Amino acid sequence: IQGVIKDLWPTARVEIFGSFSTGLYLPTSDIDLVVFGKWDHPPLQELEQALKKRNVAGNFPIKVLDKATVPIIKLTDCETKVKVDISFNVETAVRAAQFIKSYLKKYTVLPPLIFVLKQFLFLRDLNEVFTGGISSYSLILMAISFLQLHPRIDTRRTNINLGILLIEFFELYGRNFNYMKTGIRVKNGGAYLSKEDVLKAMGNGNRPSMLCIEDPIQPGNDVGGHQSHAYTVRSKSHSSIELQKFKHNQAGSLHAAFSPQH
């Protein structure tokens, strides 16, 4: 893919961001690429045609999401079967990856927590923003906020019980969190803020989403916007069956509790 991009635009810069940059990827994760260059508008169709000409995706479809908040090209590499998302000139994406890496050093429990939560969303088809799911960035910020504001224990400890921590994450976002009135902030140590305060910061006629998460990289941006299945995620987290399975047998019930039928 980089070869196709370099043939089109020799001076373009290609960088990996997202889960493959932070190390928080699953075997099913996409590779996120951002291309930097001098364009007035993202050259989505031009790159799409070049990728088709070089048969990068083979028989897999190439999707151009030009109406998305961040326009992207989605494809599957025909040789590796790895899914790839390509965007253009999104400086905040690289900065967000650096931001996340700083919290991975601070909270050693963050990676295993994220891996399980990602699998939870994947098995329920709630891991793609363009179909209304929760983005990895949103999920990670939710987890960081949870760890920042955890009232009971020092989450920086290495001997913390991850099973209990996972239950409490679900209890927070499935039962206790007020989605109608509250937004999430992770910068400056983390806090909950009213959606009225978020609205004042956003401007431009925008309104906070149900899952309202202040972007620590881009002030005024609600990371949770365009995630229409936030309520579904809440209801899945609320499932008392899953919570009870963890409480009665944390290790033995991991496979059962995260199987797609729940």
ROTI-342889 format. One line per field, with one value per residue (C-alpha): x, y, z; residue in three letters. Coordinates in steps of 0.5 Angstrom, whole numbers. Last residue first. Example, Ala and Ser with C-alpha at 12.3 -4.5 7.8 and 13.67 -1.06 7.14 Angstrom:
BEGIN
east: (27 25)
north: (-2 -9)
up: (14 16)
residu: (SER ALA)
END
This chain:
BEGIN
east: (-50 -50 -43 -39 -35 -39 -37 -30 -28 -32 -27 -23 -28 -32 -38 -37 -35 -41 -46 -43 -45 -52 -53 -53 -51 -45 -50 -55 -49 -46 -53 -54 -48 -50 -51 -43 -43 -40 -37 -30 -34 -29 -29 -21 -17 -12 -16 -22 -28 -32 -40 -43 -50 -47 -46 -49 -46 -48 -41 -39 -36 -34 -41 -44 -39 -40 -48 -46 -44 -37 -34 -26 -19 -12 -11 -14 -19 -26 -32 -39 -45 -52 -56 -51 -51 -46 -48 -51 -47 -42 -40 -42 -38 -32 -33 -34 -27 -23 -26 -23 -17 -15 -9 -2 1 -1 -3 -10 -9 -16 -23 -25 -23 -23 -17 -18 -25 -23 -17 -22 -27 -21 -19 -26 -27 -20 -22 -29 -35 -41 -45 -44 -39 -36 -34 -33 -40 -41 -43 -36 -32 -35 -33 -26 -25 -26 -22 -16 -17 -17 -11 -7 -10 -7 0 -3 2 6 0 -2 4 2 -5 -2 3 -3 -7 -2 -1 -9 -9 -5 -10 -7 -11 -14 -13 -16 -13 -16 -11 -13 -5 -5 -11 -10 -17 -20 -23 -21 -23 -26 -26 -33 -35 -38 -32 -33 -29 -30 -25 -28 -24 -23 -16 -15 -8 -10 -5 -10 -15 -10 -9 -17 -18 -12 -15 -22 -20 -15 -17 -18 -14 -8 -1 1 1 -2 -5 -5 -10 -9 -15 -16 -18 -11 -12 -9 -7 1 0 2 -2 -8 -8 -3 1 5 6 9 8 14 13 6 3 8 9 2 2 9 6 0)
north: (-25 -30 -27 -31 -26 -29 -36 -35 -31 -35 -40 -34 -30 -35 -33 -25 -26 -30 -25 -20 -23 -25 -18 -15 -8 -8 -10 -5 1 -2 -2 5 8 5 11 13 19 23 20 24 30 36 42 41 37 33 31 30 31 24 25 18 21 26 33 39 42 49 52 52 46 49 52 45 41 46 44 37 37 35 28 29 27 28 34 31 25 29 25 28 27 29 24 19 18 13 8 2 -1 4 4 -3 -6 -2 -5 -12 -11 -9 -15 -19 -15 -16 -11 -14 -9 -3 3 2 5 2 4 11 9 16 16 8 9 16 11 6 11 14 7 6 12 11 4 7 5 2 6 2 8 7 0 -4 -6 -12 -16 -20 -14 -10 -16 -17 -10 -10 -16 -13 -6 -9 -13 -6 -1 -5 -3 4 10 7 6 13 16 11 14 21 19 15 21 26 21 22 29 30 28 29 24 17 10 4 -3 -10 -15 -21 -22 -23 -19 -13 -11 -4 2 9 14 21 23 26 21 23 21 13 10 2 -2 -9 -16 -19 -17 -12 -9 -11 -5 -2 -3 1 6 7 8 13 18 17 19 25 28 36 42 37 38 31 27 20 17 9 5 -3 -6 -11 -18 -21 -16 -9 -5 -4 3 4 -2 0 7 10 8 14 15 21 24 27 21 22 17 12 13 12 5 3 5 0)
up: (51 45 42 47 52 59 57 55 61 66 68 71 74 77 81 80 73 71 76 71 65 67 70 63 64 60 54 56 56 49 46 49 45 39 35 36 31 37 43 41 42 40 43 45 40 43 50 46 51 51 51 50 49 44 46 41 35 33 32 39 43 49 51 50 54 60 59 58 66 67 70 71 70 72 68 61 62 61 61 60 64 64 59 60 67 69 74 71 65 65 72 73 67 69 76 73 69 75 79 74 73 81 82 83 79 83 78 80 87 90 92 88 81 78 74 72 70 66 62 61 58 54 51 49 45 42 40 37 39 34 30 23 21 28 28 34 36 32 39 38 37 43 48 44 45 52 54 50 53 60 59 56 62 68 67 68 68 62 58 60 56 50 49 48 43 39 40 37 31 30 31 25 20 14 10 12 10 14 13 14 14 9 9 1 -1 4 6 5 8 5 10 11 18 20 14 8 4 6 0 1 -3 -4 -3 -10 -10 -5 -7 -15 -17 -21 -15 -11 -16 -17 -9 -9 -14 -11 -4 -6 1 -1 -2 -2 0 3 10 9 15 16 21 21 23 29 28 31 37 37 43 41 41 34 32 36 32 28 23 18 11 9 1 -3 -8 -9 -14 -13 -6 -5 -9 -5 2 0)
residu: (HIS GLN PRO SER PHE ALA ALA HIS LEU SER GLY ALA GLN ASN HIS LYS PHE LYS GLN LEU GLU ILE SER SER HIS SER LYS SER ARG VAL THR TYR ALA HIS SER GLN HIS GLY GLY VAL ASP ASN GLY PRO GLN ILE PRO ASP GLU ILE CYS LEU MET SER PRO ARG ASN GLY ASN GLY MET ALA LYS LEU VAL ASP GLU LYS SER LEU TYR ALA GLY GLY ASN LYS VAL ARG ILE GLY THR LYS MET TYR ASN PHE ASN ARG GLY TYR LEU GLU PHE PHE GLU ILE LEU LEU ILE GLY LEU ASN ILE ASN THR ARG ARG THR ASP ILE ARG PRO HIS LEU GLN LEU PHE SER ILE ALA MET LEU ILE LEU SER TYR SER SER ILE GLY GLY THR PHE VAL GLU ASN LEU ASP ARG LEU PHE LEU PHE GLN LYS LEU VAL PHE ILE LEU PRO PRO LEU VAL THR TYR LYS LYS LEU TYR SER LYS ILE PHE GLN ALA ALA ARG VAL ALA THR GLU VAL ASN PHE SER ILE ASP VAL LYS VAL LYS THR GLU CYS ASP THR LEU LYS ILE ILE PRO VAL THR ALA LYS ASP LEU VAL LYS ILE PRO PHE ASN GLY ALA VAL ASN ARG LYS LYS LEU ALA GLN GLU LEU GLU GLN LEU PRO PRO HIS ASP TRP LYS GLY PHE VAL VAL LEU ASP ILE ASP SER THR PRO LEU TYR LEU GLY THR SER PHE SER GLY PHE ILE GLU VAL ARG ALA THR PRO TRP LEU ASP LYS ILE VAL GLY GLN ILE)
END
